[in-house]
Structure formats: C-alpha cells, structure tokens
Amino acid sequence: QVQLVESGGGLVQAGGSLRLSCAASGRTFSSTAMGWFRQVPGKEREFVAAISALGALTNYADSVKGRFFISRNNAKTTLYLQMNNLKPEDTAVYYCAARPSRVIRVASGEYDAWGQGTQVTVSS
C-alpha cells in the first residue's frame, strides 16, 4: 500500500557527505516504521539504519554508527539518511523500506515495501 521514492545519491570523495531522501505515499506514514538498506553487486542486501514510527527510536549497523543518521519528517511524509565521513566501502545502491507496523526491525524480510534505490559512489 505504500509507495517509496529515493533521491539524493551521487558521487562524492571519501570524507564527504550526502543526504538521501525517501518520499512516501499510500500508507499512513506516521504509523509506519522505516529503514534504509544498501546492496552491491553479488552481495546480499545489507541493513543500514531503522527508525520507529514517531522517530523516538533508531538502530544502526555497526559499520555506520557515528557517521550515518536516520530521521523522518512525518508532516512531509519523508525519510532521510544523513551520511557523513563517507568511505569507499559505503558505495552501494541505497534503498528505503517500510514495515506494516510501528515496531522497529533490522531484517530486510520484515519490510514489505521498497523504493527503486539510489546510487551512492564514494571515490578515494
């Protein structure tokens, strides 16, 4: 029931920053826990960050803690991922995802709606 569209990806040098956005529609956004995942060719889709329906709780993969920050603006029905101090290993297609619940989860199988992805490339 929810439609998701990511934007904000691009090419940056190591140490730089990007902010990804995910515009949501269809499902009641303020009642939906959200997450960010990333994937590189030949690898499984990897958890990056998640946020509860009202934004009070967050969860991050160890590889991005202290560098990436997930947030949401429920009035704008938009999810964000602020990425700082980017590293070449952060290069991937980044996807936003929605759960049919307020409850935060980190497994990709817990999410039932996905955006089309946005490419992030970090050069060294």
RALIN-V566976 format. One record per run of one state. SS is the DSSP state (~ for helix, > for strand, _ for the rest). FROM is the first residue (numbers start at 0). TO is the last residue. If there is no record, write none. Layout:
BEGIN
SS:FROM:TO, SS:FROM:TO
END
This chain:
BEGIN
_:0:1, >:2:6, _:7:8, >:9:12, _:13:16, >:17:24, _:25:27, ~:28:30, _:31:32, >:33:38, _:39:44, >:45:50, _:51:56, >:57:59, _:60:66, >:67:72, ~:73:75, _:76:76, >:77:82, _:83:86, ~:87:89, _:90:90, >:91:97, _:98:106, ~:107:109, _:110:111, >:112:113, _:114:116, >:117:122, _:123:123
END
